[in-house]
């Protein structure tokens, strides 16, 4: 669980850095990578909270 939390926080930080680099350079590839990483981090968050809900139910 701790590893999943760490990965989630790391994904959010990397996504924020990509958006920041895009704001600085206006290079579209950083914006595209930021959105892809953000989608993966939201997926990881849903899995994490789904596991927490399943633990409560079981």
URTA-V863851 format. One record per run of one state. SS is the DSSP state (H for helix, E for strand, - for the rest). FROM is the first residue (numbers start at 1). TO is the last residue. If there is no record, write none. Layout:
SS&FROM&TO / SS&FROM&TO
This chain:
-&1&1 / H&2&25 / -&26&27 / H&28&57 / -&58&58
